[in-house]
Amino acid sequence: MPNKSIHYAWIVAAVTFLVLLIGAGIRATPGVLILPLQQEFGWSNAQISGAIAINILLYGLVGPFAVALMERFGLRATVCAALGLLSVGVGLTIFMTAPWQLTLLWGLVVGLGSGMVAMVLGATVAERWFVQRRGLILGLLTASSATGQLVFLPLLAQLVAWQGWRAVSLTVALLALLLVPLVALLLRDRPVDLGLPPYGGDALVPAVNKHRNPVARALRALGTGFLSRDFWLLGGSFFICGASTNGLIGTHLITACGDYNIPEVRAAGLLAMMGVFDFFGTTGSGWLTDRFDSRLLLFWYYALRGLSLLYLPFAFDGSFYGLSIFAVFYGLDWIATVPPTIRLAEQSFGRENAAVMFGWIAALHQVGGAFAAWVAGTLRTQTGSYFSAFLSAGLMCFLAAILVAFIGSGRALPDAKRSRRLMPETGSLAENG
């Protein structure tokens, strides 16, 4: 029975926070395995980066289908299945002896599992369970996802140094497995299942049709996106977001530090520092999203990120101080883009469709991440330096700042109406009351 003094939405949010935290940490684990795998097997940076690129790509592409699965089978069943897949996929990596096995397990299996417990899960929970404080919840859940990628890295890097990379694989596989009973016990699909309105709402919100084909639902949403200029502006800016964060910095910063003889554990500490500041930056972004124009927020986020990336190549001066400045500044902006991006998707496509549409926008985020992970690794192999990768990413962020300025342009309401015509069976809260 739901607690009478605490709305059950907060319990759902807390469980989701933990799932996103652990799931993101698992997905980011290959960042600390690049050097150990190179040393043990002699695999090139390009080979390992290729597997990571597949992981990042699937992490995004699975998103819209994961939303449809959550609508069809419920949050609890979908998340438990994802955690089981992650546990099996990561656990089997201890038996790897060839690059194709790395691609299959860390790339394909872990990519599929982590994509089901990615940013779209946070968006789905926020849209279903909250009317008030939705921006804040989006900020908190998004922060957990990004912080999980970063905060666990120094711990995992230290574990690599003490016990080897196989101990890391077993540890994160066990973490995923231990989450399954907690999710099964506490996670619930929608407030109406407990006879509750969403937090801050005053009426029960009926569930959507659970008998829809999940694949058809996701593809229909993609068709809607193809007809919307705002979808491409949001997706294009989010492509650059992914390229400049988890694709480049999340994957390659530790290796780039190694080029300047900065120890792996110390470099992973930089990512942990980013994770701490990201938590405050992204949570603050959610609070700001409840109060200010999301386009203006995105403009500044991307412009400031571009400046920080242009600074980064000059921060490798042999001192930890210069990189620490980058870590603090960049961490505050790491993934602060998510709450305003989800808000703009909601304004364009309607609240009930926001999660699945954001799933496709987030897919482009991961395409950008995969592209940057592969290109940066290839450039490093060919030129011996990450300089051109950092410079290009900084310039791309300035382009993203320009793109977001054109989102909406007074057409958000027509876009939402068009979305309801193309996805009539989903409706929106405006229609459903």
C-alpha positions in Angstrom: 0.0 0.0 0.0 1.3 3.5 -0.7 2.6 5.5 2.2 0.1 8.2 3.2 2.6 10.8 4.2 4.9 10.5 1.1 3.6 10.4 -2.4 4.7 7.1 -4.0 6.1 9.1 -6.9 9.1 9.9 -4.8 9.7 6.2 -4.1 9.5 5.5 -7.8 11.9 8.4 -8.5 14.4 7.1 -5.9 14.4 3.6 -7.4 14.8 5.0 -10.9 17.6 7.3 -9.7 19.5 4.2 -8.4 18.9 2.2 -11.6 20.1 5.0 -13.8 23.1 5.6 -11.6 24.3 1.9 -11.7 23.2 1.4 -15.4 25.2 4.4 -16.5 28.2 3.3 -14.5 28.1 -0.1 -16.2 27.8 1.5 -19.7 30.8 3.7 -19.0 33.1 1.0 -17.6 34.9 0.3 -20.9 36.5 3.7 -20.5 38.8 2.3 -17.8 39.4 -0.9 -19.8 41.0 0.5 -22.9 44.5 0.5 -21.5 44.3 -2.9 -19.7 42.9 -4.6 -22.8 45.6 -3.0 -25.0 48.3 -4.3 -22.6 46.9 -7.8 -22.2 45.7 -8.6 -25.7 47.5 -6.0 -27.9 44.2 -4.7 -29.3 44.4 -1.3 -30.9 42.7 1.9 -29.6 40.6 1.8 -32.9 39.5 -1.8 -32.3 38.4 -1.1 -28.7 36.8 2.2 -29.6 34.8 0.5 -32.3 33.2 -1.8 -29.7 32.5 1.2 -27.5 31.0 3.0 -30.4 28.5 0.2 -31.0 27.7 0.3 -27.2 27.0 4.0 -27.3 25.0 3.7 -30.6 22.7 1.0 -29.2 22.4 2.8 -25.9 20.6 5.5 -27.9 18.8 3.5 -30.6 17.1 1.2 -28.1 15.6 4.2 -26.3 12.3 4.8 -28.3 11.7 1.0 -28.4 12.3 0.8 -24.7 9.7 3.5 -24.1 7.2 1.5 -26.2 8.1 -1.7 -24.2 7.5 0.2 -21.0 4.1 1.2 -22.3 3.3 -2.4 -23.3 4.8 -4.5 -20.5 5.3 -1.9 -17.7 8.3 -0.3 -16.1 9.0 -3.0 -13.6 9.2 -5.9 -16.1 11.2 -3.9 -18.7 13.7 -2.6 -16.2 14.2 -6.1 -14.6 14.8 -7.6 -18.0 17.3 -4.9 -18.8 19.3 -5.4 -15.6 19.4 -9.2 -16.2 20.7 -8.6 -19.7 23.4 -6.3 -18.3 24.4 -8.8 -15.6 24.8 -11.6 -18.1 26.5 -9.6 -20.8 29.1 -8.0 -18.4 29.7 -11.2 -16.5 30.6 -13.1 -19.7 33.3 -10.6 -20.6 35.8 -12.3 -18.2 36.1 -15.0 -20.8 37.0 -12.7 -23.7 40.1 -13.6 -25.9 39.3 -11.9 -29.2 38.1 -8.5 -30.4 34.9 -9.8 -31.8 33.9 -11.0 -28.3 34.4 -7.5 -27.0 32.2 -6.2 -29.8 29.5 -8.8 -29.1 29.4 -8.4 -25.3 30.4 -4.8 -24.4 29.1 -3.5 -27.7 25.9 -5.4 -28.5 24.6 -7.0 -25.3 25.6 -4.3 -22.8 24.5 -1.7 -25.4 21.0 -3.2 -25.6 20.7 -3.6 -21.8 22.0 -0.1 -20.9 19.8 1.5 -23.6 16.7 0.2 -21.8 17.8 1.9 -18.5 18.9 5.2 -20.1 17.7 8.8 -20.2 14.3 7.7 -21.6 13.6 5.8 -18.4 14.0 9.1 -16.4 11.8 10.9 -19.0 9.1 8.3 -18.8 9.0 8.3 -15.0 8.9 12.1 -14.8 6.1 12.4 -17.4 4.0 9.7 -15.7 4.5 10.4 -12.1 4.9 14.2 -11.8 2.9 17.3 -12.7 4.7 19.6 -10.3 8.5 19.6 -9.9 8.8 17.7 -13.2 11.8 19.8 -14.4 13.6 19.2 -11.1 12.9 15.5 -11.2 14.2 15.4 -14.8 17.3 17.2 -13.6 17.9 14.7 -10.7 17.3 11.6 -12.8 19.4 12.9 -15.7 22.2 13.8 -13.2 22.1 10.3 -11.8 22.7 8.9 -15.3 25.6 11.1 -16.1 27.1 11.0 -12.6 27.0 7.2 -12.7 29.2 7.3 -15.7 31.8 9.5 -14.0 31.8 8.8 -10.3 32.3 5.0 -10.6 35.3 5.4 -13.0 38.0 6.2 -10.4 36.7 3.3 -8.1 36.8 1.0 -11.1 40.2 2.3 -12.2 41.5 1.6 -8.7 40.0 -1.9 -8.8 41.8 -2.5 -12.2 45.1 -1.5 -10.6 44.5 -3.8 -7.6 42.8 -6.8 -9.1 42.8 -6.5 -12.9 40.0 -5.7 -15.3 38.2 -9.0 -14.8 37.4 -8.0 -11.2 35.8 -4.9 -12.6 33.5 -7.0 -14.9 32.4 -9.2 -12.1 31.8 -6.3 -9.8 29.5 -4.4 -12.1 27.7 -7.6 -13.2 26.9 -8.3 -9.5 25.7 -4.7 -9.0 23.2 -5.1 -11.9 22.0 -8.4 -10.5 21.4 -7.0 -7.0 19.2 -4.3 -8.3 16.6 -6.8 -9.7 14.8 -7.7 -6.5 14.7 -4.0 -5.4 13.1 -3.0 -8.7 10.7 -5.9 -8.6 9.6 -4.9 -5.1 9.2 -1.2 -5.3 8.9 0.1 -8.9 5.4 0.7 -10.2 4.1 1.5 -13.7 1.7 4.4 -13.2 0.1 6.4 -10.3 -3.3 5.1 -11.4 -2.2 1.5 -10.6 -2.1 2.6 -6.9 -5.3 4.7 -7.1 -3.2 7.9 -7.1 -3.0 11.0 -9.2 0.5 12.1 -10.4 2.4 14.2 -7.8 1.0 17.7 -8.0 -2.1 16.6 -9.9 -5.7 16.5 -8.8 -7.1 13.7 -11.0 -6.3 10.1 -12.0 -4.6 9.8 -15.3 -5.7 6.6 -17.2 -3.1 4.4 -18.8 -2.6 4.3 -22.6 -3.6 1.3 -24.6 -1.2 -1.5 -23.5 -2.0 -3.8 -26.5 -0.2 -1.7 -29.1 2.7 -3.1 -31.0 5.8 -1.6 -29.4 7.8 -1.5 -32.7 4.9 0.1 -34.6 4.5 2.7 -31.8 8.2 3.6 -31.9 8.3 3.8 -35.7 5.2 5.8 -35.9 6.8 8.4 -33.5 9.8 8.4 -35.8 7.6 9.2 -38.8 6.2 12.1 -36.8 9.7 13.4 -36.2 10.6 13.3 -39.8 7.9 15.8 -40.6 8.9 18.2 -37.8 11.6 20.9 -38.2 11.9 21.1 -34.4 12.7 17.4 -34.2 15.7 17.8 -36.5 16.9 20.9 -34.6 16.6 19.1 -31.3 18.1 16.0 -32.7 21.0 17.8 -34.4 21.9 19.7 -31.3 21.6 16.5 -29.2 23.9 14.7 -31.8 26.5 17.3 -31.0 25.8 16.9 -27.2 26.5 13.2 -27.4 29.6 13.7 -29.5 31.1 16.2 -27.1 30.3 14.3 -23.9 30.2 10.5 -23.6 31.6 10.0 -27.1 34.7 12.1 -26.7 35.3 13.0 -23.0 33.7 10.0 -21.3 35.5 7.6 -23.6 38.9 9.2 -24.3 39.8 11.6 -21.5 41.6 8.9 -19.5 43.6 7.8 -22.6 44.4 11.5 -23.5 45.7 12.0 -20.0 47.9 8.9 -20.5 49.5 10.7 -23.5 50.8 13.3 -21.0 51.9 10.7 -18.4 49.0 11.4 -16.1 48.2 8.0 -14.2 45.0 6.3 -15.1 43.6 6.5 -11.5 44.4 10.2 -11.3 42.7 10.8 -14.7 39.6 8.8 -13.7 39.5 11.2 -10.7 39.0 14.0 -13.1 35.9 12.3 -14.5 34.7 11.7 -10.9 35.1 15.4 -10.2 33.0 16.1 -13.4 30.4 13.7 -12.1 30.1 15.6 -8.8 29.7 18.9 -10.4 27.4 17.5 -13.1 25.0 16.4 -10.4 24.6 20.0 -9.2 24.7 21.4 -12.7 22.1 19.1 -14.2 19.8 19.3 -11.1 20.1 23.1 -11.3 19.3 22.9 -15.0 16.1 21.0 -14.1 15.2 23.8 -11.6 15.9 26.5 -14.2 13.9 24.6 -16.8 10.8 25.0 -14.7 11.3 28.8 -14.7 13.1 30.0 -17.9 12.9 29.6 -21.7 14.5 26.2 -22.5 16.0 27.6 -25.8 17.9 30.3 -24.0 19.3 27.7 -21.5 20.4 25.4 -24.3 22.1 28.3 -26.1 24.3 29.1 -23.1 25.0 25.4 -22.3 26.3 24.6 -25.7 28.3 27.9 -26.1 30.0 27.5 -22.7 30.8 23.8 -23.5 32.4 24.8 -26.7 34.6 27.3 -24.9 35.7 24.6 -22.4 36.6 22.1 -25.2 38.7 24.7 -27.0 40.5 25.3 -23.7 41.1 21.5 -23.0 44.1 20.9 -25.3 46.0 23.7 -23.6 45.2 22.3 -20.1 47.5 19.3 -20.6 50.5 21.4 -19.4 51.8 18.9 -16.9 49.9 20.3 -14.0 46.7 18.8 -12.5 45.5 22.4 -11.8 44.6 23.2 -15.4 42.7 20.0 -15.9 40.9 20.5 -12.6 39.6 23.9 -13.9 38.3 22.1 -17.0 36.7 19.3 -14.9 34.8 21.7 -12.7 33.6 24.0 -15.6 32.8 21.1 -18.0 31.2 19.0 -15.3 28.6 21.7 -14.5 27.6 21.6 -18.2 28.1 17.8 -18.8 24.5 16.9 -19.5 22.6 19.9 -18.3 21.1 19.9 -21.8 18.6 17.1 -21.1 15.9 18.8 -19.0 15.3 21.7 -21.4 15.5 19.3 -24.4 12.8 17.1 -22.9 10.7 20.2 -22.1 11.0 21.4 -25.7 10.0 17.9 -27.0 6.9 18.0 -24.7 6.0 21.4 -26.0 6.3 20.3 -29.6 4.7 16.8 -29.4 2.5 16.7 -26.4 3.2 15.3 -22.9 2.1 11.7 -23.5 4.3 11.5 -26.6 7.3 13.4 -25.1 9.1 10.3 -23.8 9.0 8.3 -27.0 9.9 11.4 -29.1 12.7 12.1 -26.8 13.8 8.5 -27.2 14.5 9.3 -30.9 16.1 12.6 -30.1 18.3 10.7 -27.5 19.1 8.1 -30.2 20.7 10.9 -32.2 22.6 11.9 -29.1 24.1 8.4 -29.0 24.8 8.3 -32.7 26.8 11.5 -32.1 28.5 9.8 -29.2 29.3 6.7 -31.2 30.6 8.8 -34.1 32.9 10.8 -31.8 34.2 7.7 -29.9 35.2 6.0 -33.2 36.6 9.1 -34.9 38.6 10.3 -31.9 40.1 6.8 -31.4 40.9 6.6 -35.1 42.5 10.1 -35.1 44.5 9.2 -32.0 45.8 6.0 -33.8 46.7 7.9 -37.0 48.1 11.2 -35.6 49.1 10.3 -32.1 47.1 13.1 -30.6 43.6 14.1 -29.6 44.1 17.8 -30.4 42.0 17.8 -33.6 39.2 15.9 -31.9 38.9 18.3 -29.1 39.1 21.3 -31.4 36.4 19.9 -33.7 34.1 19.1 -30.8 34.4 22.7 -29.5 33.4 24.2 -32.8 30.5 21.8 -33.1 29.1 23.0 -29.8 29.0 26.5 -31.2 27.0 25.2 -34.1 24.6 23.5 -31.6 24.1 26.9 -29.8 23.0 28.4 -33.1 20.6 25.4 -33.9 18.7 25.6 -30.6 17.9 29.3 -31.2 15.6 28.3 -34.0 13.6 25.7 -32.1 9.9 26.5 -31.8 9.9 30.0 -33.5 6.3 30.3 -32.3 5.2 26.9 -33.9 5.3 24.7 -30.8 1.5 24.4 -30.6 1.0 23.5 -34.3 3.7 20.8 -33.9 1.9 19.3 -30.9 -1.4 19.3 -32.9 0.3 17.6 -35.8 1.8 15.0 -33.5 -1.7 14.1 -32.1 -3.0 13.7 -35.6 -0.2 11.3 -36.5 -0.3 9.4 -33.2 -4.0 9.7 -32.4 -4.2 6.6 -30.2 -1.8 8.1 -27.7 -3.5 11.3 -27.0 -2.0 13.8 -24.6 -2.8 15.0 -21.1 -4.4 18.1 -22.7 -6.9 15.8 -24.3 -7.2 13.2 -21.6 -7.8 15.8 -18.9 
